[in-house]
Amino acid sequence: MLLGGLVLLIVGGELLVRGAVRIATRLGLSPMLIGLTIVGLGTSTPELVTSIQAARIGAPGIALGNIIGSNMANTLLILGVAALLAPVLVPRGVLWRDGGVGAAAAMLLLAWGWTAGLNQLAGGMFVVLLGGYIVFAYLQEKRGFAHSAAYDKAAAAREADPGLVVPDPGGGNLLVALALFVGGLALVVGGGALLVEGAVQIAAALGVTQEVIGLTVVAIGTSLPELVTSAIAALRRQGEIALGNVLGSNIYNILFIGGVTGLVAPGPVPRSMVAFDLPLLVAVSLGIMVLAWTGKRLSRIEGGVLVLAYASYIAFTAGLVRL
């Protein structure tokens, strides 16, 4: 069920984004705006649906584990793999601007987790902050400043899937676009339900908490598209796009997925995550900024260290090792 749900999520997410891009093109939206909104938000749909489905059935460990675990996978595993494939040059302005937004978002999630949990007020605030970030990124792009992480997230998706680019300025056949969008949405919703149910049953069968499954199996599974897109960007020597894809995904995971989840299915943040995983995520988010800033790039050696750090985190979370 979990594997089948993951396949439906990835395939459905791809169809949904393709259809949405074509509809937006027919409506006359600019390619830049489509990239920052439709592609950026659409590629996060599998994680969004998974977290909402989990929260609605009373499985906050899977819902929040998916968000926190995905960001850990992005920062350590995916960025590490990208650096192993090719050293990643780090534009300082992009690092401090977008990396800082991601770290600040993690701090906000930690603060709400300690107090009221991921309630509707927190969710609304996250969505508003995301809207402000997208507007800021759009204005930066129009003025010709360094590309934002939101822009690079869309660029990475289009590099990996040329089908997201619509050669016809009219957006192609509208009925086809609507069919892609509706069909993709149906697959994503069904896939999310399957994945969450499978994750719950696996946790029960193995005798582990839902938090463990959410932080490991579910998070890694829903992060696979980001791994593919960042790896392709790195192989094409587009390290700045690989970095932007990771930073942009981290921002969208907390502000978009966390925000909508809080609005639709508010609930507590598991104490174990507040006590350990969220503080670690904040530390990792700040640490990667320092690591990249000092050398102005991530070398292959540093990429290997990141991957080993992620493997250690997974082993500790799964209970294979103890401090």
Backbone bond lengths (Angstrom), bond angles and torsions (degrees), N, CA, C in turn:
res aa  C-N    CA-C-N  psi(-1)  N-CA   C-N-CA  omega(-1)  CA-C   N-CA-C  phi
1 M - - - 1.458 - - 1.531 111.30 -
2 L 1.344 115.34 -42.23 1.460 118.73 -179.33 1.526 110.78 -65.02
3 L 1.323 117.05 -47.29 1.466 120.07 -179.43 1.524 111.41 -65.29
4 G 1.337 116.04 -42.06 1.462 119.41 177.78 1.520 111.67 -63.13
5 G 1.324 116.13 -41.65 1.456 119.94 177.17 1.509 111.91 -62.26
6 L 1.336 116.69 -39.13 1.464 120.49 179.79 1.528 111.05 -64.67
7 V 1.330 116.18 -41.74 1.469 119.78 178.00 1.526 110.59 -62.45
8 L 1.331 116.79 -44.95 1.465 120.03 179.04 1.525 110.99 -62.89
9 L 1.335 117.35 -38.75 1.464 120.80 179.19 1.526 111.33 -62.34
10 I 1.320 116.39 -46.48 1.466 119.82 -177.10 1.525 111.40 -68.31
11 V 1.342 116.46 -46.72 1.466 119.84 179.36 1.525 110.48 -65.68
12 G 1.336 116.16 -45.63 1.459 119.35 179.91 1.511 112.54 -63.35
13 G 1.333 116.50 -40.28 1.460 119.51 178.33 1.511 112.12 -61.63
14 E 1.329 115.85 -39.86 1.465 119.94 178.89 1.538 110.98 -64.58
15 L 1.331 117.04 -46.23 1.467 120.29 179.72 1.528 110.85 -64.20
16 L 1.333 116.43 -40.82 1.459 120.40 -179.15 1.524 110.97 -61.24
17 V 1.329 116.85 -45.44 1.468 120.04 -179.12 1.520 110.81 -66.20
18 R 1.330 116.69 -42.15 1.476 119.08 178.80 1.531 110.75 -59.23
19 G 1.335 115.40 -46.37 1.463 118.28 179.55 1.512 112.00 -64.30
20 A 1.332 117.42 -42.76 1.464 120.97 -178.68 1.521 111.23 -64.55
21 V 1.343 117.47 -39.41 1.468 120.62 178.31 1.526 110.74 -62.17
22 R 1.317 116.64 -41.57 1.459 119.93 -179.66 1.532 111.76 -68.92
23 I 1.324 116.09 -38.43 1.474 119.11 176.95 1.521 110.15 -64.64
24 A 1.334 115.96 -44.53 1.471 119.84 -179.71 1.526 111.05 -63.35
25 T 1.339 116.72 -36.32 1.463 120.10 177.79 1.528 110.28 -65.48
26 R 1.333 117.20 -41.32 1.470 120.56 177.00 1.520 111.46 -62.29
27 L 1.332 116.61 -31.00 1.462 120.49 179.63 1.521 112.97 -80.15
28 G 1.332 116.71 -4.54 1.455 120.41 175.35 1.518 115.71 89.10
29 L 1.329 118.15 14.49 1.460 119.70 178.38 1.528 109.77 -71.43
30 S 1.326 116.27 147.66 1.463 120.33 -179.13 1.527 110.08 -72.03
31 P 1.346 117.44 151.33 1.471 120.05 178.20 1.528 112.67 -56.07
32 M 1.341 117.60 -37.25 1.458 120.50 179.90 1.517 110.80 -64.00
33 L 1.325 117.04 -45.16 1.460 120.77 -179.27 1.527 110.53 -67.49
34 I 1.334 116.94 -38.18 1.463 120.61 177.10 1.527 110.11 -61.24
35 G 1.332 116.57 -42.42 1.457 120.24 -179.73 1.511 112.42 -63.76
36 L 1.337 116.42 -44.48 1.462 120.61 -176.50 1.525 112.45 -71.12
37 T 1.318 117.04 -28.91 1.470 119.43 -174.96 1.532 111.69 -108.68
38 I 1.329 117.26 -66.56 1.466 121.01 -173.51 1.529 111.50 -62.32
39 V 1.342 116.58 -51.96 1.461 119.47 -177.91 1.531 110.75 -71.46
40 G 1.339 116.38 -44.92 1.456 119.80 -178.63 1.515 113.00 -61.10
41 L 1.332 116.68 -47.59 1.466 120.66 179.82 1.528 110.83 -75.54
42 G 1.329 116.41 -39.09 1.461 119.85 -175.89 1.506 113.32 -64.00
43 T 1.344 117.38 -37.47 1.457 119.50 -179.94 1.526 112.04 -70.62
44 S 1.329 117.44 -12.03 1.466 121.24 176.02 1.526 111.96 -95.40
45 T 1.328 117.19 1.08 1.466 120.42 -176.59 1.530 113.85 -59.86
46 P 1.351 120.08 -42.09 1.473 118.11 178.93 1.523 112.95 -57.23
47 E 1.344 117.73 -45.00 1.465 120.42 177.91 1.522 111.29 -64.94
48 L 1.334 116.22 -38.36 1.467 120.53 -179.48 1.522 110.73 -62.05
49 V 1.318 116.98 -51.08 1.462 121.15 -178.16 1.526 110.44 -62.59
50 T 1.327 116.86 -41.19 1.465 120.28 179.22 1.521 111.35 -59.79
51 S 1.328 117.26 -46.74 1.464 120.56 -178.38 1.526 111.57 -67.08
52 I 1.324 117.71 -40.24 1.462 120.52 179.47 1.529 110.21 -65.95
53 Q 1.338 116.57 -45.50 1.469 120.07 179.29 1.522 110.63 -59.06
54 A 1.329 117.16 -43.23 1.463 121.08 -178.93 1.523 110.89 -66.51
55 A 1.325 117.11 -43.24 1.466 120.22 -179.35 1.525 111.03 -64.90
56 R 1.316 116.39 -37.62 1.477 119.88 -176.91 1.529 112.46 -69.41
57 I 1.332 118.26 -26.82 1.462 118.95 179.37 1.535 111.17 -96.54
58 G 1.343 115.65 10.21 1.460 119.03 177.21 1.505 113.99 79.16
59 A 1.327 117.55 37.39 1.466 121.91 177.65 1.528 109.49 -122.51
60 P 1.349 117.68 67.71 1.475 119.93 -176.96 1.514 112.82 -63.43
61 G 1.342 117.57 -25.52 1.455 119.51 178.20 1.512 111.82 -61.74
62 I 1.328 116.72 -38.10 1.463 120.71 177.94 1.526 110.29 -77.04
63 A 1.339 116.83 -41.08 1.466 120.86 -178.77 1.524 111.42 -61.61
64 L 1.326 117.46 -52.03 1.464 121.09 -178.61 1.520 110.95 -78.42
65 G 1.345 117.04 -32.64 1.452 119.77 177.28 1.518 111.17 -61.64
66 N 1.326 117.09 -36.16 1.455 121.44 177.65 1.524 110.97 -62.24
67 I 1.336 117.02 -42.17 1.466 121.12 -178.92 1.522 110.80 -70.43
68 I 1.333 116.09 -53.65 1.464 120.31 -176.60 1.522 110.68 -67.01
69 G 1.339 116.54 -44.85 1.460 120.26 -179.65 1.514 112.96 -64.40
70 S 1.334 117.17 -35.73 1.471 120.25 177.67 1.525 110.76 -64.63
71 N 1.329 117.50 -40.73 1.458 120.00 178.66 1.528 111.45 -67.24
72 M 1.348 116.75 -37.33 1.458 119.37 175.49 1.528 109.98 -63.83
73 A 1.332 116.84 -42.71 1.468 120.72 178.93 1.530 110.40 -64.64
74 N 1.330 117.39 -41.70 1.465 120.77 178.73 1.525 111.40 -58.48
75 T 1.337 115.41 -50.71 1.454 120.62 -171.15 1.521 112.67 -73.91
76 L 1.326 117.48 -39.58 1.457 120.17 -175.71 1.530 112.61 -95.97
77 L 1.324 116.57 -54.56 1.464 120.09 -175.36 1.526 112.27 -73.91
78 I 1.333 116.82 -56.54 1.469 120.08 -172.52 1.524 111.66 -68.99
79 L 1.333 117.11 -45.73 1.462 118.86 177.75 1.526 110.60 -65.84
80 G 1.344 116.72 -35.76 1.455 120.02 176.97 1.523 112.36 -64.06
81 V 1.334 117.13 -44.92 1.468 120.95 177.58 1.522 110.69 -61.82
82 A 1.337 117.01 -42.63 1.470 120.64 178.77 1.528 110.79 -60.24
83 A 1.339 117.57 -42.63 1.465 120.93 179.89 1.529 111.04 -69.16
84 L 1.333 117.98 -33.43 1.463 120.55 176.26 1.528 110.80 -64.42
85 L 1.326 116.63 -37.69 1.464 120.50 -179.18 1.521 111.55 -72.08
86 A 1.335 116.78 -37.69 1.466 121.94 178.50 1.521 107.78 -164.46
87 P 1.341 118.31 133.78 1.462 120.37 179.14 1.532 111.30 -52.58
88 V 1.322 115.79 137.45 1.465 121.67 -175.21 1.520 109.62 -100.67
89 L 1.334 116.58 114.06 1.460 120.63 174.58 1.518 108.90 -72.10
90 V 1.324 115.93 141.28 1.463 120.55 -173.68 1.525 110.16 -119.68
91 P 1.342 118.57 103.71 1.467 119.92 172.63 1.529 109.53 -65.17
92 R 1.335 116.82 124.36 1.457 120.33 -172.41 1.526 112.27 -61.85
93 G 1.342 117.22 -41.11 1.460 119.37 -178.93 1.516 112.27 -62.47
94 V 1.334 116.17 -43.12 1.461 121.03 178.94 1.524 110.32 -63.84
95 L 1.328 116.16 -42.20 1.462 120.35 -178.00 1.522 111.27 -60.28
96 W 1.336 116.14 -49.66 1.464 118.76 -177.05 1.515 112.14 -71.82
97 R 1.331 117.16 -36.98 1.470 119.34 -178.94 1.523 111.25 -70.85
98 D 1.326 117.61 -58.68 1.462 120.72 -173.67 1.527 112.39 -80.95
99 G 1.337 116.20 -38.17 1.454 118.44 174.58 1.516 111.33 -64.05
100 G 1.342 116.00 -37.31 1.463 119.95 177.65 1.511 112.47 -65.48
101 V 1.341 117.12 -38.65 1.465 120.44 177.73 1.532 110.01 -63.91
102 G 1.335 116.87 -42.45 1.467 120.24 179.19 1.511 112.35 -64.26
103 A 1.343 116.64 -41.76 1.466 120.24 178.71 1.525 110.61 -66.12
104 A 1.341 116.21 -40.95 1.463 119.76 179.14 1.529 110.84 -64.46
105 A 1.331 116.85 -38.55 1.467 120.28 177.94 1.528 110.59 -63.01
106 A 1.343 116.90 -41.32 1.464 120.23 177.95 1.529 110.77 -63.18
107 M 1.336 116.90 -39.13 1.468 120.71 177.83 1.529 111.20 -64.36
108 L 1.328 116.39 -39.71 1.467 119.78 178.45 1.525 110.85 -64.67
109 L 1.332 116.68 -42.46 1.462 119.80 178.45 1.525 110.50 -62.80
110 L 1.331 116.94 -39.21 1.460 120.85 177.00 1.527 110.76 -63.54
111 A 1.339 116.63 -42.91 1.464 120.20 -179.46 1.523 111.45 -63.52
112 W 1.336 117.02 -42.94 1.460 119.77 178.49 1.524 111.07 -69.18
113 G 1.333 116.09 -33.84 1.456 119.00 178.10 1.522 112.12 -63.84
114 W 1.334 117.22 -37.12 1.461 121.17 178.94 1.518 111.71 -70.12
115 T 1.337 117.13 -27.05 1.471 120.37 -172.37 1.531 111.50 -106.51
116 A 1.315 116.85 -91.31 1.468 120.50 -170.61 1.519 114.23 -94.84
117 G 1.328 118.49 -5.77 1.457 120.20 -175.68 1.522 110.84 82.27
118 L 1.311 115.84 -175.16 1.466 120.54 -179.76 1.527 108.42 -85.18
119 N 1.345 115.37 76.10 1.462 120.04 -178.71 1.523 110.13 -91.32
120 Q 1.326 116.23 -176.01 1.461 120.11 -176.25 1.524 112.26 -68.08
121 L 1.324 117.58 -31.91 1.470 119.95 177.10 1.519 110.22 -64.47
122 A 1.338 116.31 -45.51 1.464 120.21 177.72 1.525 110.37 -63.05
123 G 1.349 116.46 -43.97 1.452 120.02 179.49 1.511 112.34 -60.12
124 G 1.342 116.39 -44.71 1.460 120.13 178.40 1.518 111.96 -62.10
125 M 1.335 116.67 -40.86 1.455 120.46 179.38 1.528 110.90 -64.23
126 F 1.337 116.78 -41.44 1.457 119.86 179.54 1.528 111.24 -62.70
127 V 1.332 116.88 -43.24 1.465 120.31 -179.36 1.527 110.63 -64.56
128 V 1.331 117.30 -41.47 1.470 120.87 177.73 1.527 110.46 -62.35
129 L 1.333 116.42 -43.16 1.463 120.20 178.83 1.522 110.98 -63.20
130 L 1.336 117.27 -39.07 1.458 119.96 177.39 1.525 110.48 -63.59
131 G 1.345 116.72 -43.03 1.458 119.79 177.46 1.523 111.14 -59.10
132 G 1.332 116.50 -42.12 1.460 119.97 177.79 1.515 112.08 -63.62
133 Y 1.333 116.37 -39.41 1.464 120.07 179.53 1.529 110.68 -65.68
134 I 1.338 117.81 -42.04 1.462 120.42 -179.77 1.530 110.82 -65.02
135 V 1.331 117.10 -41.56 1.470 120.38 176.65 1.525 110.09 -60.86
136 F 1.336 116.36 -44.91 1.462 121.38 178.89 1.525 110.54 -60.53
137 A 1.335 116.88 -45.13 1.463 121.12 179.79 1.526 110.55 -63.06
138 Y 1.337 116.69 -40.66 1.472 120.83 179.93 1.532 110.51 -62.32
139 L 1.322 116.77 -44.64 1.468 120.86 179.78 1.526 110.93 -65.42
140 Q 1.340 116.45 -38.62 1.460 120.36 177.82 1.531 110.91 -62.37
141 E 1.333 116.20 -42.01 1.458 119.95 179.88 1.530 110.90 -65.35
142 K 1.319 117.40 -42.19 1.460 121.21 -178.92 1.523 111.26 -64.25
143 R 1.333 116.69 -32.55 1.462 120.53 -178.49 1.520 112.71 -86.31
144 G 1.336 116.61 -2.38 1.448 119.91 175.15 1.511 115.31 83.17
145 F 1.330 117.80 18.16 1.454 120.24 177.15 1.536 109.60 -75.47
146 A 1.345 115.96 176.02 1.464 120.67 178.55 1.524 109.83 -56.36
147 H 1.341 115.90 140.49 1.463 120.39 -177.70 1.525 111.29 -55.97
148 S 1.328 114.71 140.05 1.464 120.39 177.50 1.519 109.75 -81.29
149 A 1.339 115.64 165.54 1.466 120.30 176.90 1.519 110.58 -63.96
150 A 1.340 117.49 -33.64 1.465 120.29 177.82 1.526 110.42 -62.28
151 Y 1.339 116.40 -40.86 1.466 120.83 177.87 1.526 110.19 -64.82
152 D 1.349 116.61 -45.61 1.464 120.42 -177.94 1.524 111.67 -66.86
153 K 1.329 117.70 -31.91 1.468 120.40 176.68 1.525 110.14 -61.69
154 A 1.334 116.14 -44.09 1.462 119.95 177.78 1.524 110.94 -68.54
155 A 1.343 116.72 -39.36 1.465 120.54 179.96 1.517 111.04 -63.54
156 A 1.329 116.95 -40.62 1.466 120.29 179.46 1.521 110.75 -64.01
157 A 1.333 116.87 -40.88 1.462 120.25 178.82 1.524 110.86 -63.43
158 R 1.321 116.42 -39.45 1.465 119.55 -179.06 1.518 111.46 -73.53
159 E 1.338 117.80 -32.56 1.466 120.49 175.63 1.521 110.44 -62.99
160 A 1.346 115.79 -40.21 1.468 120.00 -178.54 1.513 112.33 -77.02
161 D 1.330 116.64 -28.93 1.466 120.58 -176.21 1.525 109.36 -134.11
162 P 1.340 118.15 89.53 1.465 120.92 -179.74 1.527 112.73 -58.10
163 G 1.323 117.79 -17.83 1.458 121.08 179.00 1.514 113.60 -65.35
164 L 1.355 116.93 -15.45 1.464 119.52 177.67 1.523 111.90 -76.19
165 V 1.325 117.02 -14.80 1.455 121.06 177.79 1.521 108.35 -89.43
166 V 1.321 116.35 127.29 1.465 120.62 -178.86 1.527 108.93 -99.49
167 P 1.350 118.83 106.48 1.466 120.11 -178.77 1.519 112.76 -65.90
168 D 1.311 117.44 -29.49 1.460 121.42 -179.27 1.529 108.94 -83.94
169 P 1.357 118.78 115.91 1.460 120.22 179.98 1.518 112.86 -56.48
170 G 1.326 117.56 -22.88 1.460 119.65 179.47 1.507 113.82 -81.00
171 G 1.333 117.01 -7.81 1.458 120.38 176.88 1.516 113.87 89.24
172 G 1.340 118.15 2.43 1.457 119.79 179.32 1.521 111.94 78.65
173 N 1.323 115.63 -165.09 1.459 122.04 -177.53 1.528 110.30 -69.85
174 L 1.338 115.35 125.92 1.468 119.64 -176.08 1.521 111.69 -67.89
175 L 1.333 117.37 -37.42 1.463 119.84 -179.96 1.523 111.16 -64.18
176 V 1.336 115.85 -39.80 1.463 119.67 177.08 1.521 110.13 -63.56
177 A 1.343 116.15 -43.25 1.460 120.51 179.43 1.526 111.18 -61.11
178 L 1.326 116.88 -44.14 1.468 120.69 178.47 1.526 111.33 -64.17
179 A 1.334 116.44 -39.92 1.465 120.08 178.90 1.524 111.05 -63.81
180 L 1.336 116.52 -42.36 1.465 120.23 177.11 1.521 111.04 -60.79
181 F 1.335 115.74 -44.91 1.465 120.27 -177.25 1.527 111.28 -64.99
182 V 1.336 116.94 -50.08 1.465 120.74 -177.92 1.526 111.00 -66.07
183 G 1.329 116.36 -43.73 1.464 119.53 178.95 1.514 111.37 -63.43
184 G 1.341 116.95 -42.64 1.457 120.50 178.22 1.516 111.84 -62.73
185 L 1.330 116.53 -41.28 1.467 120.78 179.26 1.530 110.89 -62.30
186 A 1.340 115.61 -43.10 1.470 119.46 179.49 1.521 111.12 -62.84
187 L 1.336 116.98 -42.44 1.461 120.27 179.04 1.525 111.54 -65.06
188 V 1.327 116.85 -39.89 1.471 120.39 -179.40 1.525 110.73 -64.92
189 V 1.334 116.44 -45.23 1.465 119.96 -179.93 1.526 110.96 -63.04
190 G 1.343 115.97 -47.11 1.458 119.59 178.53 1.520 111.94 -64.38
191 G 1.325 116.94 -41.12 1.456 120.75 178.97 1.515 112.39 -64.46
192 G 1.342 116.68 -39.28 1.459 120.01 178.20 1.519 111.64 -62.45
193 A 1.334 116.03 -42.18 1.467 119.74 179.40 1.527 110.90 -63.85
194 L 1.344 116.90 -43.01 1.463 120.66 179.08 1.526 111.51 -63.57
195 L 1.329 115.84 -46.14 1.454 119.95 -177.38 1.526 111.50 -61.99
196 V 1.323 116.70 -45.22 1.465 119.97 -179.05 1.522 110.99 -65.07
197 E 1.338 117.07 -43.96 1.467 119.90 179.47 1.526 110.64 -63.08
198 G 1.325 116.49 -41.87 1.456 119.87 176.89 1.516 112.08 -62.61
199 A 1.354 117.00 -41.24 1.460 120.82 179.61 1.522 111.18 -64.18
200 V 1.340 117.13 -41.27 1.467 121.02 178.68 1.521 110.51 -61.89
201 Q 1.329 116.65 -44.04 1.468 120.08 -178.96 1.530 111.55 -68.19
202 I 1.332 117.45 -36.85 1.460 120.52 178.00 1.525 110.45 -64.27
203 A 1.344 115.94 -43.71 1.460 119.59 178.71 1.522 111.04 -59.25
204 A 1.347 116.26 -42.84 1.462 120.19 -179.85 1.529 111.03 -66.71
205 A 1.336 116.40 -41.15 1.467 120.20 -177.46 1.527 111.92 -67.69
206 L 1.344 116.49 -36.07 1.463 120.27 -178.50 1.528 112.43 -86.56
207 G 1.328 116.22 -10.55 1.452 119.36 -179.08 1.510 113.51 71.61
208 V 1.345 117.21 28.94 1.464 121.45 177.34 1.520 108.29 -113.67
209 T 1.324 115.63 166.19 1.461 119.94 -179.23 1.523 110.51 -74.76
210 Q 1.326 115.01 158.09 1.464 119.51 175.77 1.524 111.14 -64.98
211 E 1.343 116.97 -28.57 1.459 120.18 177.41 1.531 111.11 -59.08
212 V 1.326 116.56 -41.68 1.470 120.77 -179.39 1.524 110.51 -62.80
213 I 1.324 117.00 -46.32 1.470 120.46 179.43 1.526 110.65 -65.13
214 G 1.333 117.26 -40.86 1.462 120.29 179.79 1.514 112.41 -63.65
215 L 1.341 117.15 -42.24 1.460 121.88 -177.57 1.515 113.03 -73.71
216 T 1.324 117.57 -22.28 1.461 120.49 -174.83 1.528 111.89 -111.06
217 V 1.320 116.95 -79.97 1.470 121.03 -172.33 1.525 111.88 -61.65
218 V 1.336 116.63 -51.11 1.467 119.90 -176.95 1.525 110.78 -65.92
219 A 1.334 116.87 -45.72 1.467 120.63 -177.71 1.523 111.58 -62.73
220 I 1.329 116.80 -44.17 1.464 119.61 179.32 1.525 110.16 -64.77
221 G 1.322 116.85 -42.97 1.456 120.26 -179.24 1.514 113.03 -60.46
222 T 1.332 116.73 -47.42 1.463 119.42 -178.31 1.529 112.26 -75.03
223 S 1.348 117.98 -12.14 1.471 121.17 178.16 1.523 112.60 -91.72
224 L 1.329 117.59 -4.20 1.461 119.94 -177.24 1.533 113.56 -57.68
225 P 1.358 119.18 -41.17 1.471 117.23 178.01 1.521 112.93 -59.79
226 E 1.350 118.29 -39.88 1.466 120.86 177.76 1.525 110.94 -64.86
227 L 1.349 116.28 -36.37 1.465 119.66 177.98 1.523 110.54 -62.42
228 V 1.326 116.67 -44.43 1.466 121.02 -179.32 1.526 110.54 -64.73
229 T 1.343 117.21 -48.06 1.464 119.81 -176.10 1.524 111.23 -65.68
230 S 1.333 118.14 -39.57 1.464 120.31 179.50 1.524 111.00 -69.70
231 A 1.324 117.61 -37.99 1.458 120.82 178.54 1.526 110.84 -64.06
232 I 1.326 117.11 -42.02 1.463 120.67 178.64 1.521 110.03 -63.57
233 A 1.332 117.15 -42.86 1.463 120.30 178.76 1.526 110.76 -61.98
234 A 1.340 117.13 -41.57 1.462 120.57 -179.74 1.526 110.86 -65.33
235 L 1.339 117.68 -43.43 1.457 121.40 179.46 1.525 111.65 -62.20
236 R 1.318 116.58 -28.61 1.466 121.09 177.79 1.520 111.98 -89.95
237 R 1.338 116.29 13.59 1.455 122.86 179.28 1.535 112.02 59.23
238 Q 1.329 115.40 35.09 1.463 121.37 175.88 1.534 108.45 -111.56
239 G 1.330 114.17 60.71 1.456 120.22 -175.36 1.510 113.74 -60.86
240 E 1.343 116.28 -33.44 1.463 118.48 -179.81 1.527 111.23 -65.94
241 I 1.350 117.22 -31.36 1.461 120.44 176.80 1.529 109.65 -72.54
242 A 1.339 117.32 -39.25 1.465 120.21 176.86 1.524 110.81 -60.96
243 L 1.334 116.65 -43.49 1.461 120.52 177.88 1.520 110.90 -64.85
244 G 1.336 116.79 -46.34 1.459 120.06 179.88 1.517 112.35 -62.39
245 N 1.339 116.33 -36.14 1.465 120.10 177.97 1.527 110.78 -61.84
246 V 1.330 117.06 -41.99 1.464 121.45 179.16 1.535 110.48 -67.03
247 L 1.334 116.18 -49.08 1.465 119.21 -178.51 1.534 111.03 -63.87
248 G 1.334 116.07 -40.66 1.464 119.19 178.72 1.513 112.20 -65.47
249 S 1.327 117.34 -41.36 1.463 120.49 178.28 1.524 111.24 -62.93
250 N 1.332 116.90 -38.68 1.467 119.91 178.22 1.524 111.39 -62.00
251 I 1.326 116.38 -41.15 1.468 120.67 179.48 1.529 110.26 -66.16
252 Y 1.325 116.89 -47.61 1.462 121.25 -178.16 1.525 110.95 -65.35
253 N 1.337 117.56 -36.61 1.463 120.22 -178.76 1.519 111.64 -59.19
254 I 1.326 116.86 -46.60 1.461 119.71 -176.48 1.528 111.41 -81.00
255 L 1.332 117.08 -50.81 1.469 119.45 -173.38 1.528 112.25 -75.82
256 F 1.319 118.16 -39.92 1.465 120.72 -178.68 1.528 111.50 -85.10
257 I 1.332 116.42 -58.72 1.463 119.42 -177.03 1.524 110.50 -67.73
258 G 1.331 116.69 -47.66 1.460 119.64 177.97 1.510 112.05 -62.80
259 G 1.340 116.22 -40.06 1.465 120.03 -179.12 1.515 112.59 -65.07
260 V 1.320 117.62 -50.26 1.464 120.81 -179.04 1.528 110.57 -66.47
261 T 1.332 116.81 -37.93 1.468 119.48 177.30 1.523 110.52 -61.47
262 G 1.333 117.18 -42.68 1.455 120.46 178.02 1.515 112.62 -63.38
263 L 1.323 116.98 -35.60 1.467 120.47 179.80 1.528 111.46 -72.91
264 V 1.332 117.02 -42.98 1.460 121.67 -173.05 1.523 112.20 -84.91
265 A 1.329 116.57 -41.26 1.468 120.69 -176.09 1.524 109.66 -139.81
266 P 1.336 117.61 69.85 1.471 120.62 -177.61 1.525 111.59 -62.22
267 G 1.317 115.90 151.28 1.454 119.88 179.64 1.515 110.92 -174.39
268 P 1.331 117.46 176.71 1.464 121.17 -178.73 1.522 111.75 -76.32
269 V 1.322 115.02 158.57 1.460 121.06 170.48 1.522 106.74 -94.86
270 P 1.349 118.50 122.93 1.466 120.08 -177.85 1.521 112.54 -50.11
271 R 1.337 116.69 137.35 1.458 122.09 -175.99 1.523 112.47 -58.49
272 S 1.338 117.03 -37.00 1.466 119.33 -178.68 1.522 111.17 -62.95
273 M 1.338 116.45 -35.14 1.458 120.04 179.21 1.523 110.92 -73.01
274 V 1.327 116.61 -38.00 1.463 120.26 178.42 1.525 110.21 -65.81
275 A 1.330 116.14 -37.15 1.463 120.15 -176.02 1.522 113.11 -79.10
276 F 1.341 117.78 -29.18 1.465 118.89 -173.60 1.530 113.66 -128.55
277 D 1.333 117.72 -58.90 1.463 120.58 -169.24 1.522 112.84 -67.58
278 L 1.330 118.08 -43.09 1.465 119.53 -179.93 1.527 112.34 -67.90
279 P 1.341 120.07 -46.32 1.472 118.41 174.71 1.530 112.23 -58.12
280 L 1.344 116.53 -37.99 1.467 119.42 178.00 1.520 110.71 -65.07
281 L 1.333 117.21 -39.74 1.459 120.53 178.49 1.526 110.53 -62.49
282 V 1.330 117.54 -42.49 1.470 120.59 176.93 1.522 109.88 -60.42
283 A 1.338 116.79 -45.32 1.464 120.65 -179.58 1.525 111.28 -62.76
284 V 1.333 116.95 -42.44 1.463 120.95 179.46 1.526 110.38 -65.32
285 S 1.330 117.15 -41.65 1.470 121.28 -179.92 1.528 110.94 -61.96
286 L 1.319 117.01 -41.79 1.465 120.89 177.79 1.523 110.85 -72.94
287 G 1.339 116.44 -39.10 1.455 120.75 -178.39 1.511 113.13 -63.49
288 I 1.346 117.44 -39.80 1.461 119.95 -179.52 1.520 110.57 -66.69
289 M 1.341 117.27 -31.25 1.458 120.61 176.99 1.525 110.33 -66.38
290 V 1.318 116.73 -43.65 1.465 120.50 179.01 1.522 110.56 -66.69
291 L 1.335 116.82 -44.18 1.458 121.89 -179.15 1.521 111.21 -59.88
292 A 1.320 116.71 -45.42 1.464 120.69 -178.64 1.524 111.64 -73.02
293 W 1.331 117.12 -36.15 1.457 121.09 -176.19 1.526 111.56 -67.78
294 T 1.332 117.37 -39.13 1.456 120.10 -175.41 1.525 112.21 -64.90
295 G 1.326 116.85 -38.21 1.454 119.29 -178.81 1.510 114.34 -104.72
296 K 1.338 117.56 -5.17 1.463 124.02 -178.04 1.536 112.59 62.34
297 R 1.320 115.64 12.20 1.462 120.34 174.44 1.525 108.01 -166.45
298 L 1.330 114.90 162.26 1.457 121.39 172.94 1.518 107.62 -105.48
299 S 1.333 116.89 117.88 1.459 121.59 -178.30 1.520 110.72 -82.75
300 R 1.316 116.21 172.80 1.465 120.16 177.22 1.527 110.83 -64.02
301 I 1.328 116.80 -37.24 1.471 119.44 178.47 1.524 110.24 -62.93
302 E 1.328 116.51 -44.92 1.460 119.90 178.71 1.526 111.07 -65.29
303 G 1.337 116.62 -35.29 1.462 119.87 175.52 1.518 111.27 -62.04
304 G 1.332 116.69 -42.03 1.455 119.85 176.55 1.511 112.79 -62.63
305 V 1.331 116.89 -38.54 1.464 121.24 177.60 1.526 110.23 -62.76
306 L 1.336 116.66 -41.39 1.464 120.37 179.59 1.529 111.03 -62.88
307 V 1.326 116.50 -44.22 1.469 119.93 -179.99 1.529 110.58 -63.64
308 L 1.332 117.12 -42.53 1.465 120.39 177.61 1.526 111.26 -63.81
309 A 1.325 116.34 -37.82 1.466 119.89 177.78 1.524 110.40 -63.56
310 Y 1.330 116.57 -39.26 1.467 119.01 179.24 1.523 110.65 -68.50
311 A 1.333 117.27 -40.93 1.458 120.45 178.25 1.533 110.18 -61.10
312 S 1.329 116.78 -38.78 1.466 120.55 177.94 1.521 110.92 -65.88
313 Y 1.334 116.41 -40.51 1.466 120.44 178.93 1.526 110.82 -62.81
314 I 1.319 117.11 -44.79 1.465 121.44 179.55 1.528 110.26 -63.35
315 A 1.337 116.37 -43.51 1.465 119.85 179.92 1.531 110.87 -62.31
316 F 1.322 116.66 -40.27 1.470 120.10 179.41 1.525 110.25 -69.11
317 T 1.313 116.91 -44.13 1.473 120.43 -179.01 1.520 111.14 -63.45
318 A 1.327 116.45 -39.40 1.462 120.09 -179.48 1.523 112.71 -77.72
319 G 1.327 117.25 -3.93 1.448 120.70 178.16 1.507 113.95 82.87
320 L 1.357 118.07 13.97 1.457 120.73 179.81 1.521 111.86 -76.90
321 V 1.348 116.21 -26.21 1.462 121.17 177.20 1.513 108.25 -133.51
322 R 1.313 116.26 157.82 1.461 122.03 177.62 1.509 109.12 -130.82
323 L 1.326 115.68 144.51 1.463 119.69 177.01 1.527 109.95 -69.43
